[in-house]
Amino acid sequence: MKLVSWNVNGLRAVCTKGFCDSFDTFNADIVCLQETKLQAGQIDLEFLGYSSYWNYAEKKGYSGTCIYTRIDPISVTYGIGVEEHDHEGRVITLEMEDFYLVNVYVPNSQDGLRRLEYRMAWEDDFRAYVTALAKHKAVLICGDMNVAHCEIDLKNPSTNHDSAGFTDQERGKMGELLSAGFVDSWRMQHPQEKKYSWWSYRAAARERNVGWRIDYFLVSEAYKEHIESTDILNDIFGSDHCPVVIELK
């Protein structure tokens, strides 16, 4: 089974930059998108053989998630069941036969870390949500998690310790999530490799490969033997993020 996750940073925009061709080249069983920036009815984009599920933010042009799947889920859930968090379209969960798939767009702490306190509350509530799921069957978490967990996960760690996405607090919460029974699938298979999934639009960052790895597939510890391969597709353009992929046995 092949799964792809991609923060498209505006689905309508990326559709003008070859998204449909990229989608076809994935030949994935499931494609998870983040930051679709849509409301219901703003796009008609379906692919033969796939069903789609959408979670929209109440705020127009903001956040949002989507899953395309050619494997029918047992059930679909939107949000994490916490009123404070479930207005921004950040989570879709598909219950599959062997696992839950959680597509997530984690809140950014923003410039000046003005949303860091909210982010910390989100992290605790999201961890409680996925660990509760894991009591029933394995969990796969994918998406833009808006954190570079370790110094190897960004080009310039020494100058970014006070930047959103690399604060001690955010990295600590990622550590807590992993310690709750999850593995970072790409890092497990590529323990020393430096490869990034997001680049700022500023200062030709992508051309110079000054990036961050903030897009993940996390897998329940007990399910990790099912991981066949992982990759970061940084030859795919159209967004400031690139897709990440996992193949399961």
ChimeraX commands (.cxc) that place a marker at each C-alpha (Angstrom):
marker #1 position 0.00,0.00,0.00 radius 0.5
marker #1 position 1.39,3.40,-1.01 radius 0.5
marker #1 position 0.45,6.61,0.82 radius 0.5
marker #1 position 1.47,10.17,-0.05 radius 0.5
marker #1 position 1.14,13.29,2.09 radius 0.5
marker #1 position 1.54,16.83,0.76 radius 0.5
marker #1 position 0.95,20.32,2.11 radius 0.5
marker #1 position -0.18,21.99,-1.11 radius 0.5
marker #1 position -0.43,25.52,0.35 radius 0.5
marker #1 position -3.59,26.25,-1.57 radius 0.5
marker #1 position -5.14,23.51,-3.69 radius 0.5
marker #1 position -6.54,25.86,-6.32 radius 0.5
marker #1 position -3.12,27.47,-6.73 radius 0.5
marker #1 position -1.24,24.19,-7.01 radius 0.5
marker #1 position -3.72,22.97,-9.62 radius 0.5
marker #1 position -2.27,25.63,-11.94 radius 0.5
marker #1 position 1.22,24.22,-11.32 radius 0.5
marker #1 position 0.84,20.63,-12.45 radius 0.5
marker #1 position -0.89,19.09,-9.44 radius 0.5
marker #1 position -3.01,16.68,-11.46 radius 0.5
marker #1 position 0.04,15.38,-13.32 radius 0.5
marker #1 position 1.86,14.91,-10.02 radius 0.5
marker #1 position -1.14,13.12,-8.56 radius 0.5
marker #1 position -1.13,10.69,-11.46 radius 0.5
marker #1 position 2.60,10.01,-11.13 radius 0.5
marker #1 position 2.17,9.12,-7.45 radius 0.5
marker #1 position 0.00,6.11,-8.34 radius 0.5
marker #1 position -0.81,6.05,-4.61 radius 0.5
marker #1 position -3.57,4.19,-2.85 radius 0.5
marker #1 position -4.15,7.16,-0.54 radius 0.5
marker #1 position -3.17,10.82,-0.96 radius 0.5
marker #1 position -3.47,13.16,2.03 radius 0.5
marker #1 position -3.40,16.92,1.53 radius 0.5
marker #1 position -2.98,19.75,4.00 radius 0.5
marker #1 position -3.56,23.51,3.77 radius 0.5
marker #1 position -6.11,23.17,0.99 radius 0.5
marker #1 position -7.43,26.70,1.79 radius 0.5
marker #1 position -10.92,25.90,0.53 radius 0.5
marker #1 position -14.55,26.04,1.49 radius 0.5
marker #1 position -17.14,23.53,0.30 radius 0.5
marker #1 position -18.03,23.97,-3.36 radius 0.5
marker #1 position -14.95,26.01,-4.31 radius 0.5
marker #1 position -13.35,23.25,-6.33 radius 0.5
marker #1 position -14.53,20.21,-8.27 radius 0.5
marker #1 position -11.49,17.96,-8.33 radius 0.5
marker #1 position -12.02,14.23,-8.41 radius 0.5
marker #1 position -9.86,11.40,-9.73 radius 0.5
marker #1 position -11.10,8.21,-11.32 radius 0.5
marker #1 position -11.15,5.37,-8.83 radius 0.5
marker #1 position -10.75,7.61,-5.76 radius 0.5
marker #1 position -13.21,8.77,-3.13 radius 0.5
marker #1 position -12.47,12.07,-1.39 radius 0.5
marker #1 position -13.07,13.40,2.11 radius 0.5
marker #1 position -12.74,17.07,3.05 radius 0.5
marker #1 position -12.46,19.04,6.27 radius 0.5
marker #1 position -12.82,22.79,5.82 radius 0.5
marker #1 position -11.85,25.60,8.16 radius 0.5
marker #1 position -14.60,28.04,9.12 radius 0.5
marker #1 position -12.22,30.89,8.23 radius 0.5
marker #1 position -12.17,31.40,4.48 radius 0.5
marker #1 position -8.95,30.65,2.60 radius 0.5
marker #1 position -7.31,29.07,5.64 radius 0.5
marker #1 position -6.03,25.66,6.69 radius 0.5
marker #1 position -8.13,22.66,5.58 radius 0.5
marker #1 position -7.37,19.01,4.87 radius 0.5
marker #1 position -8.40,16.41,2.29 radius 0.5
marker #1 position -7.90,12.71,1.66 radius 0.5
marker #1 position -8.23,10.90,-1.67 radius 0.5
marker #1 position -8.43,7.13,-1.31 radius 0.5
marker #1 position -9.08,4.20,-3.61 radius 0.5
marker #1 position -9.52,1.92,-0.58 radius 0.5
marker #1 position -12.89,2.37,1.09 radius 0.5
marker #1 position -12.58,3.24,4.78 radius 0.5
marker #1 position -14.64,1.60,7.50 radius 0.5
marker #1 position -15.43,5.02,8.95 radius 0.5
marker #1 position -14.43,8.69,8.65 radius 0.5
marker #1 position -14.02,11.19,11.49 radius 0.5
marker #1 position -13.41,14.94,11.27 radius 0.5
marker #1 position -11.48,16.80,13.97 radius 0.5
marker #1 position -10.31,15.43,17.30 radius 0.5
marker #1 position -13.46,15.96,19.34 radius 0.5
marker #1 position -12.23,19.10,21.12 radius 0.5
marker #1 position -14.38,22.16,20.46 radius 0.5
marker #1 position -11.49,24.59,20.81 radius 0.5
marker #1 position -9.60,22.96,17.95 radius 0.5
marker #1 position -12.20,21.68,15.54 radius 0.5
marker #1 position -13.03,24.91,13.67 radius 0.5
marker #1 position -9.91,24.97,11.52 radius 0.5
marker #1 position -10.31,21.81,9.42 radius 0.5
marker #1 position -7.03,20.34,10.60 radius 0.5
marker #1 position -7.70,16.61,11.02 radius 0.5
marker #1 position -9.36,13.80,9.08 radius 0.5
marker #1 position -9.22,10.22,10.35 radius 0.5
marker #1 position -9.96,7.19,8.21 radius 0.5
marker #1 position -10.47,3.88,9.94 radius 0.5
marker #1 position -9.01,1.21,7.67 radius 0.5
marker #1 position -9.01,-2.54,8.23 radius 0.5
marker #1 position -5.60,-2.70,9.94 radius 0.5
marker #1 position -5.01,0.86,11.14 radius 0.5
marker #1 position -6.33,4.36,11.63 radius 0.5
marker #1 position -4.94,6.96,9.23 radius 0.5
marker #1 position -4.82,10.46,10.73 radius 0.5
marker #1 position -4.18,13.30,8.28 radius 0.5
marker #1 position -3.14,16.39,10.23 radius 0.5
marker #1 position -2.12,20.00,9.64 radius 0.5
marker #1 position -0.63,21.08,12.97 radius 0.5
marker #1 position -1.05,24.76,13.92 radius 0.5
marker #1 position 1.92,27.02,13.26 radius 0.5
marker #1 position 3.19,28.94,16.29 radius 0.5
marker #1 position 3.54,31.97,13.97 radius 0.5
marker #1 position 5.85,34.96,13.96 radius 0.5
marker #1 position 6.82,36.11,17.41 radius 0.5
marker #1 position 5.52,32.76,18.72 radius 0.5
marker #1 position 2.20,34.48,19.32 radius 0.5
marker #1 position 0.33,31.19,18.99 radius 0.5
marker #1 position 2.79,29.01,20.89 radius 0.5
marker #1 position 0.59,28.70,23.98 radius 0.5
marker #1 position -2.32,27.52,21.85 radius 0.5
marker #1 position 0.02,25.15,20.01 radius 0.5
marker #1 position 1.03,23.54,23.31 radius 0.5
marker #1 position -2.62,22.89,24.21 radius 0.5
marker #1 position -3.22,21.48,20.73 radius 0.5
marker #1 position -0.26,19.13,21.07 radius 0.5
marker #1 position -1.53,17.67,24.33 radius 0.5
marker #1 position -5.06,17.20,23.01 radius 0.5
marker #1 position -3.89,15.72,19.71 radius 0.5
marker #1 position -1.60,13.27,21.51 radius 0.5
marker #1 position -4.50,12.20,23.72 radius 0.5
marker #1 position -6.63,11.68,20.59 radius 0.5
marker #1 position -4.16,9.46,18.73 radius 0.5
marker #1 position -3.13,7.46,21.79 radius 0.5
marker #1 position -6.79,6.70,22.45 radius 0.5
marker #1 position -7.11,5.43,18.87 radius 0.5
marker #1 position -3.99,3.31,19.34 radius 0.5
marker #1 position -5.71,1.33,22.08 radius 0.5
marker #1 position -7.89,-0.23,19.36 radius 0.5
marker #1 position -5.54,-0.69,16.38 radius 0.5
marker #1 position -2.36,0.72,14.86 radius 0.5
marker #1 position -2.24,4.42,13.94 radius 0.5
marker #1 position -0.52,6.16,11.05 radius 0.5
marker #1 position -0.19,9.93,11.41 radius 0.5
marker #1 position 0.75,11.95,8.36 radius 0.5
marker #1 position 0.95,15.58,7.48 radius 0.5
marker #1 position 2.60,18.92,8.07 radius 0.5
marker #1 position 3.49,18.78,11.75 radius 0.5
marker #1 position 5.17,22.18,11.70 radius 0.5
marker #1 position 8.24,21.09,13.67 radius 0.5
marker #1 position 11.76,20.04,12.81 radius 0.5
marker #1 position 12.33,17.54,15.58 radius 0.5
marker #1 position 16.13,17.33,15.58 radius 0.5
marker #1 position 18.98,19.56,14.44 radius 0.5
marker #1 position 19.57,17.25,11.46 radius 0.5
marker #1 position 16.05,18.16,10.28 radius 0.5
marker #1 position 16.86,21.71,9.18 radius 0.5
marker #1 position 19.70,23.44,7.38 radius 0.5
marker #1 position 20.51,26.08,9.99 radius 0.5
marker #1 position 19.64,24.85,13.49 radius 0.5
marker #1 position 21.98,27.22,15.34 radius 0.5
marker #1 position 20.13,30.35,14.20 radius 0.5
marker #1 position 16.59,29.00,14.60 radius 0.5
marker #1 position 16.19,27.98,18.24 radius 0.5
marker #1 position 13.72,30.82,18.79 radius 0.5
marker #1 position 11.90,30.31,15.49 radius 0.5
marker #1 position 8.43,28.82,15.14 radius 0.5
marker #1 position 8.86,25.15,14.35 radius 0.5
marker #1 position 12.17,24.70,16.18 radius 0.5
marker #1 position 11.56,25.94,19.70 radius 0.5
marker #1 position 12.42,23.68,22.61 radius 0.5
marker #1 position 8.72,23.54,23.47 radius 0.5
marker #1 position 7.62,22.31,20.03 radius 0.5
marker #1 position 10.45,19.82,19.73 radius 0.5
marker #1 position 9.66,18.59,23.21 radius 0.5
marker #1 position 6.03,17.94,22.29 radius 0.5
marker #1 position 7.13,15.95,19.24 radius 0.5
marker #1 position 9.35,13.94,21.55 radius 0.5
marker #1 position 6.38,13.29,23.84 radius 0.5
marker #1 position 4.31,12.08,20.90 radius 0.5
marker #1 position 7.02,9.70,19.74 radius 0.5
marker #1 position 7.49,8.46,23.31 radius 0.5
marker #1 position 3.76,7.71,23.44 radius 0.5
marker #1 position 4.33,4.82,21.03 radius 0.5
marker #1 position 5.16,6.19,17.57 radius 0.5
marker #1 position 8.17,6.10,15.26 radius 0.5
marker #1 position 9.28,8.68,12.70 radius 0.5
marker #1 position 9.25,6.37,9.70 radius 0.5
marker #1 position 11.59,8.33,7.43 radius 0.5
marker #1 position 14.18,8.95,10.14 radius 0.5
marker #1 position 14.01,5.29,11.16 radius 0.5
marker #1 position 15.03,4.30,7.63 radius 0.5
marker #1 position 17.39,7.24,7.00 radius 0.5
marker #1 position 19.05,7.89,10.36 radius 0.5
marker #1 position 21.81,10.21,9.10 radius 0.5
marker #1 position 20.40,11.60,5.85 radius 0.5
marker #1 position 19.69,15.31,5.48 radius 0.5
marker #1 position 16.67,15.89,3.28 radius 0.5
marker #1 position 14.01,18.55,3.60 radius 0.5
marker #1 position 10.29,18.91,2.82 radius 0.5
marker #1 position 9.73,22.67,3.21 radius 0.5
marker #1 position 11.58,25.76,2.03 radius 0.5
marker #1 position 10.78,29.42,2.60 radius 0.5
marker #1 position 9.80,31.39,-0.49 radius 0.5
marker #1 position 12.39,33.95,0.58 radius 0.5
marker #1 position 16.03,34.27,-0.51 radius 0.5
marker #1 position 15.87,31.44,-3.08 radius 0.5
marker #1 position 15.79,28.95,-0.19 radius 0.5
marker #1 position 14.68,26.00,-2.30 radius 0.5
marker #1 position 17.28,26.62,-4.98 radius 0.5
marker #1 position 19.95,26.70,-2.24 radius 0.5
marker #1 position 18.29,23.79,-0.37 radius 0.5
marker #1 position 17.99,25.79,2.83 radius 0.5
marker #1 position 15.08,23.76,4.12 radius 0.5
marker #1 position 13.32,22.07,7.00 radius 0.5
marker #1 position 11.88,18.57,7.37 radius 0.5
marker #1 position 8.49,19.21,8.93 radius 0.5
marker #1 position 6.28,16.72,7.01 radius 0.5
marker #1 position 6.05,13.22,8.45 radius 0.5
marker #1 position 4.60,9.77,8.49 radius 0.5
marker #1 position 4.54,8.58,12.10 radius 0.5
marker #1 position 3.65,4.94,12.65 radius 0.5
marker #1 position 2.65,3.01,15.75 radius 0.5
marker #1 position 5.70,1.29,17.21 radius 0.5
marker #1 position 4.00,-2.10,16.97 radius 0.5
marker #1 position 3.32,-1.55,13.25 radius 0.5
marker #1 position 6.78,-0.43,12.16 radius 0.5
marker #1 position 7.72,-3.81,10.67 radius 0.5
marker #1 position 5.12,-3.08,7.97 radius 0.5
marker #1 position 7.17,-0.12,6.69 radius 0.5
marker #1 position 8.70,-1.13,3.37 radius 0.5
marker #1 position 10.07,2.22,2.14 radius 0.5
marker #1 position 9.87,5.96,2.74 radius 0.5
marker #1 position 10.88,8.96,0.69 radius 0.5
marker #1 position 10.76,12.73,0.43 radius 0.5
marker #1 position 9.88,13.72,-3.14 radius 0.5
marker #1 position 11.78,16.99,-3.39 radius 0.5
marker #1 position 11.76,16.86,-7.17 radius 0.5
marker #1 position 8.01,17.61,-7.07 radius 0.5
marker #1 position 7.20,21.33,-7.25 radius 0.5
marker #1 position 4.08,23.48,-7.00 radius 0.5
marker #1 position 4.09,24.29,-3.27 radius 0.5
marker #1 position 6.61,25.49,-0.70 radius 0.5
marker #1 position 6.39,21.90,0.62 radius 0.5
marker #1 position 7.11,18.73,-1.29 radius 0.5
marker #1 position 5.29,15.41,-0.91 radius 0.5
marker #1 position 6.41,12.65,1.44 radius 0.5
marker #1 position 5.63,8.99,0.81 radius 0.5
marker #1 position 5.49,5.69,2.64 radius 0.5
marker #1 position 4.96,2.19,1.30 radius 0.5
marker #1 position 3.60,-0.49,3.59 radius 0.5
marker #1 position 3.91,-4.26,3.25 radius 0.5
marker link #1:1,2 radius 0.2
marker link #1:2,3 radius 0.2
marker link #1:3,4 radius 0.2
marker link #1:4,5 radius 0.2
marker link #1:5,6 radius 0.2
marker link #1:6,7 radius 0.2
marker link #1:7,8 radius 0.2
marker link #1:8,9 radius 0.2
marker link #1:9,10 radius 0.2
marker link #1:10,11 radius 0.2
marker link #1:11,12 radius 0.2
marker link #1:12,13 radius 0.2
marker link #1:13,14 radius 0.2
marker link #1:14,15 radius 0.2
marker link #1:15,16 radius 0.2
marker link #1:16,17 radius 0.2
marker link #1:17,18 radius 0.2
marker link #1:18,19 radius 0.2
marker link #1:19,20 radius 0.2
marker link #1:20,21 radius 0.2
marker link #1:21,22 radius 0.2
marker link #1:22,23 radius 0.2
marker link #1:23,24 radius 0.2
marker link #1:24,25 radius 0.2
marker link #1:25,26 radius 0.2
marker link #1:26,27 radius 0.2
marker link #1:27,28 radius 0.2
marker link #1:28,29 radius 0.2
marker link #1:29,30 radius 0.2
marker link #1:30,31 radius 0.2
marker link #1:31,32 radius 0.2
marker link #1:32,33 radius 0.2
marker link #1:33,34 radius 0.2
marker link #1:34,35 radius 0.2
marker link #1:35,36 radius 0.2
marker link #1:36,37 radius 0.2
marker link #1:37,38 radius 0.2
marker link #1:38,39 radius 0.2
marker link #1:39,40 radius 0.2
marker link #1:40,41 radius 0.2
marker link #1:41,42 radius 0.2
marker link #1:42,43 radius 0.2
marker link #1:43,44 radius 0.2
marker link #1:44,45 radius 0.2
marker link #1:45,46 radius 0.2
marker link #1:46,47 radius 0.2
marker link #1:47,48 radius 0.2
marker link #1:48,49 radius 0.2
marker link #1:49,50 radius 0.2
marker link #1:50,51 radius 0.2
marker link #1:51,52 radius 0.2
marker link #1:52,53 radius 0.2
marker link #1:53,54 radius 0.2
marker link #1:54,55 radius 0.2
marker link #1:55,56 radius 0.2
marker link #1:56,57 radius 0.2
marker link #1:57,58 radius 0.2
marker link #1:58,59 radius 0.2
marker link #1:59,60 radius 0.2
marker link #1:60,61 radius 0.2
marker link #1:61,62 radius 0.2
marker link #1:62,63 radius 0.2
marker link #1:63,64 radius 0.2
marker link #1:64,65 radius 0.2
marker link #1:65,66 radius 0.2
marker link #1:66,67 radius 0.2
marker link #1:67,68 radius 0.2
marker link #1:68,69 radius 0.2
marker link #1:69,70 radius 0.2
marker link #1:70,71 radius 0.2
marker link #1:71,72 radius 0.2
marker link #1:72,73 radius 0.2
marker link #1:73,74 radius 0.2
marker link #1:74,75 radius 0.2
marker link #1:75,76 radius 0.2
marker link #1:76,77 radius 0.2
marker link #1:77,78 radius 0.2
marker link #1:78,79 radius 0.2
marker link #1:79,80 radius 0.2
marker link #1:80,81 radius 0.2
marker link #1:81,82 radius 0.2
marker link #1:82,83 radius 0.2
marker link #1:83,84 radius 0.2
marker link #1:84,85 radius 0.2
marker link #1:85,86 radius 0.2
marker link #1:86,87 radius 0.2
marker link #1:87,88 radius 0.2
marker link #1:88,89 radius 0.2
marker link #1:89,90 radius 0.2
marker link #1:90,91 radius 0.2
marker link #1:91,92 radius 0.2
marker link #1:92,93 radius 0.2
marker link #1:93,94 radius 0.2
marker link #1:94,95 radius 0.2
marker link #1:95,96 radius 0.2
marker link #1:96,97 radius 0.2
marker link #1:97,98 radius 0.2
marker link #1:98,99 radius 0.2
marker link #1:99,100 radius 0.2
marker link #1:100,101 radius 0.2
marker link #1:101,102 radius 0.2
marker link #1:102,103 radius 0.2
marker link #1:103,104 radius 0.2
marker link #1:104,105 radius 0.2
marker link #1:105,106 radius 0.2
marker link #1:106,107 radius 0.2
marker link #1:107,108 radius 0.2
marker link #1:108,109 radius 0.2
marker link #1:109,110 radius 0.2
marker link #1:110,111 radius 0.2
marker link #1:111,112 radius 0.2
marker link #1:112,113 radius 0.2
marker link #1:113,114 radius 0.2
marker link #1:114,115 radius 0.2
marker link #1:115,116 radius 0.2
marker link #1:116,117 radius 0.2
marker link #1:117,118 radius 0.2
marker link #1:118,119 radius 0.2
marker link #1:119,120 radius 0.2
marker link #1:120,121 radius 0.2
marker link #1:121,122 radius 0.2
marker link #1:122,123 radius 0.2
marker link #1:123,124 radius 0.2
marker link #1:124,125 radius 0.2
marker link #1:125,126 radius 0.2
marker link #1:126,127 radius 0.2
marker link #1:127,128 radius 0.2
marker link #1:128,129 radius 0.2
marker link #1:129,130 radius 0.2
marker link #1:130,131 radius 0.2
marker link #1:131,132 radius 0.2
marker link #1:132,133 radius 0.2
marker link #1:133,134 radius 0.2
marker link #1:134,135 radius 0.2
marker link #1:135,136 radius 0.2
marker link #1:136,137 radius 0.2
marker link #1:137,138 radius 0.2
marker link #1:138,139 radius 0.2
marker link #1:139,140 radius 0.2
marker link #1:140,141 radius 0.2
marker link #1:141,142 radius 0.2
marker link #1:142,143 radius 0.2
marker link #1:143,144 radius 0.2
marker link #1:144,145 radius 0.2
marker link #1:145,146 radius 0.2
marker link #1:146,147 radius 0.2
marker link #1:147,148 radius 0.2
marker link #1:148,149 radius 0.2
marker link #1:149,150 radius 0.2
marker link #1:150,151 radius 0.2
marker link #1:151,152 radius 0.2
marker link #1:152,153 radius 0.2
marker link #1:153,154 radius 0.2
marker link #1:154,155 radius 0.2
marker link #1:155,156 radius 0.2
marker link #1:156,157 radius 0.2
marker link #1:157,158 radius 0.2
marker link #1:158,159 radius 0.2
marker link #1:159,160 radius 0.2
marker link #1:160,161 radius 0.2
marker link #1:161,162 radius 0.2
marker link #1:162,163 radius 0.2
marker link #1:163,164 radius 0.2
marker link #1:164,165 radius 0.2
marker link #1:165,166 radius 0.2
marker link #1:166,167 radius 0.2
marker link #1:167,168 radius 0.2
marker link #1:168,169 radius 0.2
marker link #1:169,170 radius 0.2
marker link #1:170,171 radius 0.2
marker link #1:171,172 radius 0.2
marker link #1:172,173 radius 0.2
marker link #1:173,174 radius 0.2
marker link #1:174,175 radius 0.2
marker link #1:175,176 radius 0.2
marker link #1:176,177 radius 0.2
marker link #1:177,178 radius 0.2
marker link #1:178,179 radius 0.2
marker link #1:179,180 radius 0.2
marker link #1:180,181 radius 0.2
marker link #1:181,182 radius 0.2
marker link #1:182,183 radius 0.2
marker link #1:183,184 radius 0.2
marker link #1:184,185 radius 0.2
marker link #1:185,186 radius 0.2
marker link #1:186,187 radius 0.2
marker link #1:187,188 radius 0.2
marker link #1:188,189 radius 0.2
marker link #1:189,190 radius 0.2
marker link #1:190,191 radius 0.2
marker link #1:191,192 radius 0.2
marker link #1:192,193 radius 0.2
marker link #1:193,194 radius 0.2
marker link #1:194,195 radius 0.2
marker link #1:195,196 radius 0.2
marker link #1:196,197 radius 0.2
marker link #1:197,198 radius 0.2
marker link #1:198,199 radius 0.2
marker link #1:199,200 radius 0.2
marker link #1:200,201 radius 0.2
marker link #1:201,202 radius 0.2
marker link #1:202,203 radius 0.2
marker link #1:203,204 radius 0.2
marker link #1:204,205 radius 0.2
marker link #1:205,206 radius 0.2
marker link #1:206,207 radius 0.2
marker link #1:207,208 radius 0.2
marker link #1:208,209 radius 0.2
marker link #1:209,210 radius 0.2
marker link #1:210,211 radius 0.2
marker link #1:211,212 radius 0.2
marker link #1:212,213 radius 0.2
marker link #1:213,214 radius 0.2
marker link #1:214,215 radius 0.2
marker link #1:215,216 radius 0.2
marker link #1:216,217 radius 0.2
marker link #1:217,218 radius 0.2
marker link #1:218,219 radius 0.2
marker link #1:219,220 radius 0.2
marker link #1:220,221 radius 0.2
marker link #1:221,222 radius 0.2
marker link #1:222,223 radius 0.2
marker link #1:223,224 radius 0.2
marker link #1:224,225 radius 0.2
marker link #1:225,226 radius 0.2
marker link #1:226,227 radius 0.2
marker link #1:227,228 radius 0.2
marker link #1:228,229 radius 0.2
marker link #1:229,230 radius 0.2
marker link #1:230,231 radius 0.2
marker link #1:231,232 radius 0.2
marker link #1:232,233 radius 0.2
marker link #1:233,234 radius 0.2
marker link #1:234,235 radius 0.2
marker link #1:235,236 radius 0.2
marker link #1:236,237 radius 0.2
marker link #1:237,238 radius 0.2
marker link #1:238,239 radius 0.2
marker link #1:239,240 radius 0.2
marker link #1:240,241 radius 0.2
marker link #1:241,242 radius 0.2
marker link #1:242,243 radius 0.2
marker link #1:243,244 radius 0.2
marker link #1:244,245 radius 0.2
marker link #1:245,246 radius 0.2
marker link #1:246,247 radius 0.2
marker link #1:247,248 radius 0.2
marker link #1:248,249 radius 0.2
view
